[in-house]
Amino acid sequence: MNDAAHWSIFVEAALINNFVLAYFLGICPFFGVSAKLETALRMGGAVSFVMLVASVCAFSINLLLDAVAAPYLRIISYILVIASTVQLVEMLMRKLSPATFRALGIYLPLITTNCAIFGLALFQTNREYDFTRSVVYALGAGAGFALALVLMAGVREKLDLANVPQLVKGTAAALVVAGILSMSFMGFAGLGR
C-alpha cells in the first residue's frame, strides 16, 4: 500500500507529473479548447469532475474485480465508467449552460476518449492508492489539467494581440508555447521524491 502524504500526492499530480505537460496525455482538448480563457476554464472544470468521478468508480471497480478474481476486466470497466460519466457531464452542461456546451463543441464528447482520464484510473490502480489517496490524486490531476489549459489559453490570447509573423501563427505558435510550458514544468521535478 502506498503511504505517501496527501499533499505530496496532490502536488505530484498537479505539477511534478502533470498529465498534459509531463505525460503528454489529453493533448487533443489541450490544443483544441485552449484558444479562449473562458472555454479553457469550463473544460478544465468538466475534465476535473470526470476525473474525480472516474477515480472513485475505478477504485470501487478495482475492489470488486479483485474480490471476484477478474482483474482482466479492469480496462473495459474503466472505459465504460468514463464514457458514462462524460455522458452525464454532457447532459448537465447542455441543460445548465447551453452557451458553454456550444463553445466546447466536439471537445466535450472527446473527453470520453481522453487518455488522461484513462491514465488516471490506471495510475492510481498501479500505485495501489487507498480511497482518500485516489480522490486526492484525481483532484491534483484535475487541477493540473485545468492549470495547463488556463496557462495555454492565457498565452494564446496574448499571442492573438501580438504582432506574430504569419508563418508562425496558429498551430505552430501553439506547439511552441506547449513545448515551452512543458519545459518550464520540468523545473518542478526537483520537488518529487
C-alpha positions as CSV (number, residue, x, y, z in Angstrom):
1,M,0.0,0.0,0.0
2,N,1.3,3.4,-0.9
3,D,2.0,5.6,2.2
4,A,2.7,9.0,0.5
5,A,1.3,12.1,2.2
6,H,-1.9,13.6,0.7
7,W,-0.3,16.9,-0.1
8,S,2.6,15.1,-1.8
9,I,0.2,13.2,-4.0
10,F,-1.7,16.3,-4.9
11,V,1.4,18.3,-5.8
12,E,2.9,15.4,-7.7
13,A,-0.2,15.0,-9.8
14,A,-0.8,18.7,-10.4
15,L,2.8,20.0,-11.0
16,I,5.5,17.4,-11.0
17,N,3.9,14.8,-13.2
18,N,1.2,17.0,-14.9
19,F,-0.8,14.8,-17.2
20,V,-0.6,17.3,-20.1
21,L,2.8,18.8,-19.7
22,A,4.8,15.9,-18.3
23,Y,3.0,12.8,-19.6
24,F,1.5,14.4,-22.7
25,L,-1.9,12.8,-22.1
26,G,-5.0,14.7,-23.0
27,I,-3.4,16.8,-25.8
28,C,-6.4,16.9,-28.0
29,P,-8.6,19.1,-25.7
30,F,-5.4,20.9,-24.6
31,F,-4.8,22.3,-28.1
32,G,-8.5,22.4,-29.2
33,V,-10.1,24.3,-26.3
34,S,-7.2,26.4,-25.1
35,A,-7.8,29.3,-27.6
36,K,-10.1,31.2,-25.2
37,L,-9.7,31.5,-21.4
38,E,-13.4,31.1,-20.7
39,T,-13.8,27.8,-22.5
40,A,-10.5,26.6,-21.1
41,L,-11.8,27.2,-17.6
42,R,-15.0,25.3,-18.2
43,M,-13.3,22.4,-20.0
44,G,-10.8,22.2,-17.1
45,G,-13.8,22.0,-14.7
46,A,-15.5,19.4,-16.8
47,V,-12.4,17.2,-17.1
48,S,-11.7,17.6,-13.3
49,F,-15.2,16.5,-12.5
50,V,-14.9,13.5,-14.8
51,M,-11.5,12.6,-13.3
52,L,-12.9,12.7,-9.8
53,V,-15.9,10.5,-10.6
54,A,-13.8,8.2,-12.7
55,S,-11.3,7.9,-9.9
56,V,-13.9,7.0,-7.3
57,C,-15.5,4.5,-9.7
58,A,-12.2,3.0,-10.7
59,F,-11.3,2.4,-7.1
60,S,-14.7,0.7,-6.5
61,I,-14.4,-1.4,-9.6
62,N,-10.9,-2.4,-8.7
63,L,-12.1,-3.7,-5.3
64,L,-14.9,-5.5,-6.9
65,L,-12.8,-7.1,-9.6
66,D,-10.2,-8.2,-7.1
67,A,-12.9,-9.7,-4.9
68,V,-14.2,-11.8,-7.8
69,A,-10.7,-12.6,-9.2
70,A,-11.3,-10.9,-12.5
71,P,-8.6,-8.2,-12.9
72,Y,-8.6,-8.7,-16.6
73,L,-11.9,-6.8,-16.8
74,R,-10.3,-3.5,-15.5
75,I,-9.7,-1.8,-18.8
76,I,-13.1,-2.3,-20.3
77,S,-14.8,-1.4,-17.0
78,Y,-12.8,1.8,-16.8
79,I,-13.7,2.7,-20.3
80,L,-17.4,2.1,-19.6
81,V,-17.3,4.3,-16.5
82,I,-15.5,7.1,-18.2
83,A,-17.9,7.1,-21.1
84,S,-20.9,7.1,-18.8
85,T,-19.5,10.0,-16.7
86,V,-18.9,12.0,-19.8
87,Q,-22.4,11.5,-21.0
88,L,-23.6,12.8,-17.6
89,V,-21.4,15.9,-17.8
90,E,-22.6,16.5,-21.4
91,M,-26.3,16.3,-20.4
92,L,-25.7,18.6,-17.4
93,M,-23.8,21.2,-19.5
94,R,-26.5,21.1,-22.2
95,K,-29.2,21.7,-19.6
96,L,-27.3,24.2,-17.3
97,S,-25.1,26.1,-19.7
98,P,-26.1,25.8,-23.3
99,A,-23.6,28.5,-24.3
100,T,-20.7,26.6,-22.8
101,F,-22.0,23.4,-24.4
102,R,-21.9,25.0,-27.8
103,A,-18.5,26.6,-27.2
104,L,-16.9,23.3,-26.3
105,G,-18.3,21.7,-29.4
106,I,-16.8,18.4,-30.3
107,Y,-14.2,18.6,-27.5
108,L,-16.8,17.7,-24.8
109,P,-17.6,14.3,-26.2
110,L,-13.9,13.8,-26.8
111,I,-13.4,13.7,-23.0
112,T,-14.7,10.1,-23.4
113,T,-11.5,9.2,-25.3
114,N,-9.2,11.5,-23.2
115,C,-6.3,9.3,-22.3
116,A,-5.6,11.5,-19.3
117,I,-8.7,10.2,-17.6
118,F,-8.0,6.6,-18.5
119,G,-4.4,7.1,-17.4
120,L,-5.6,8.4,-14.1
121,A,-7.6,5.2,-13.4
122,L,-4.6,3.0,-14.4
123,F,-2.0,5.0,-12.5
124,Q,-4.0,5.0,-9.2
125,T,-4.6,1.3,-9.5
126,N,-1.0,0.5,-10.3
127,R,0.2,2.7,-7.3
128,E,-2.3,0.9,-5.1
129,Y,-3.8,4.1,-3.6
130,D,-6.5,3.8,-0.9
131,F,-9.7,5.7,-1.4
132,T,-8.7,9.0,0.0
133,R,-5.4,9.0,-1.8
134,S,-7.2,8.1,-5.0
135,V,-9.5,11.1,-4.5
136,V,-6.6,13.4,-3.7
137,Y,-4.7,12.1,-6.8
138,A,-7.8,12.8,-9.0
139,L,-8.2,16.3,-7.6
140,G,-4.5,17.0,-8.2
141,A,-4.6,15.6,-11.7
142,G,-7.8,17.7,-12.5
143,A,-6.2,20.8,-11.0
144,G,-3.1,20.2,-13.1
145,F,-5.1,19.6,-16.3
146,A,-7.1,22.8,-15.7
147,L,-3.9,24.7,-14.9
148,A,-2.3,23.6,-18.1
149,L,-5.4,24.6,-20.1
150,V,-5.6,28.0,-18.4
151,L,-1.9,28.8,-18.9
152,M,-2.1,27.8,-22.5
153,A,-5.3,29.8,-23.1
154,G,-3.8,32.9,-21.4
155,V,-0.7,32.7,-23.6
156,R,-2.7,32.1,-26.8
157,E,-5.0,35.1,-26.1
158,K,-1.9,37.3,-25.6
159,L,-0.4,35.9,-28.9
160,D,-3.6,36.9,-30.7
161,L,-2.9,40.5,-29.7
162,A,0.8,40.4,-30.5
163,N,2.5,41.0,-33.9
164,V,3.4,37.5,-34.7
165,P,4.8,36.6,-38.2
166,Q,2.1,34.9,-40.4
167,L,4.3,31.8,-40.7
168,V,4.2,31.1,-37.0
169,K,0.5,31.9,-36.3
170,G,-1.9,29.2,-35.3
171,T,-0.8,25.7,-34.7
172,A,2.9,26.4,-35.0
173,A,2.7,29.0,-32.2
174,A,0.6,26.7,-30.1
175,L,3.1,23.9,-30.4
176,V,6.0,26.2,-29.5
177,V,4.1,27.5,-26.5
178,A,3.2,24.0,-25.4
179,G,6.9,23.0,-25.6
180,I,8.0,26.0,-23.5
181,L,5.3,25.3,-20.9
182,S,6.3,21.6,-20.8
183,M,10.0,22.6,-20.3
184,S,9.0,25.0,-17.6
185,F,7.1,22.3,-15.7
186,M,10.2,20.1,-15.8
187,G,11.5,22.5,-13.1
188,F,9.0,21.0,-10.7
189,A,10.7,17.6,-11.0
190,G,13.0,18.6,-8.2
191,L,10.0,18.7,-5.8
192,G,9.5,14.9,-6.3
193,R,10.9,12.2,-4.1
